[in-house]
Amino acid sequence: MSWGARLPQPLAVPGFGLLVLDLDHLREVLKPALTAGIRSVAIVFMHAYAYPAHEKAAAALAREQRVAELQLRQLQGLRHGGLRQSLKQWFRPGACRREYEKAQELARRGVPAVAPLALGELRSGVRLRESFLVTAAVPNACSLDDYLADRSATTAAAHNFERRTALLTATARLCAVAHAAGVYHDDLHGGNILVRRDTCERNALPELFLVDLPGVELSAPLDRRRTCDSLAMLCAGF
């Protein structure tokens, strides 16, 4: 048995919610599914990687309603319109398809990144009108930029230094793995690296993941010049 429901979630730009999620409405939406015996739910919110509050609230409510199996998914959506975009489609796939295929290839090459689950495209003839990409949610994650900003304000200086050192080491290792695998991220900065916050409290290195992959370039292992260009791009963002 399958079931699905859509909720309004207006966003100004990714990361800034305009409305508070209506939990009472969500509770009513869940009732028929639970009555029908459904106990496994996947939650998919647009741009939840940048604004996870709605997704977390929906997950908490689902657990409260005794949903036995809960899976969080990330959704990205693009609308394609205008002459310029239409012409681009003749020369290269849409951004969602490129991210889907690049994420698959990064997984094959052993580079930590978002895991692609599904790709959807709406076409009018040969023209691509809308595309959607669903990826597995990285649990308890935020961007590296957000994590550093938050920890700087709330953590004691000594512990903060230890955490920053661990994050620096983990970031260097992520870059080394990507460069050795022939992966050049064309927009490498702290906002495009996800950190699992729970792993930052352990003695091991934090777990980091690359996101925003449509423009990633794939090749043989990066040479010294390309490696330096990539590291300079990353450092310029801090």
PyMOL commands that set and color helices and strands:
alter all, ss='L'
color gray80, all
select helices_A, chain A and resi 23-35+53-64+82-88+95-108+144-154+157-180+190-192+197-201+224-236
alter helices_A, ss='H'
color red, helices_A
select strands_A, chain A and resi 40-46+69-79+116-124+127-136+141-143+183-184+193-196+208-210+217-218
alter strands_A, ss='S'
color yellow, strands_A
deselect
rebuild
show_as cartoon
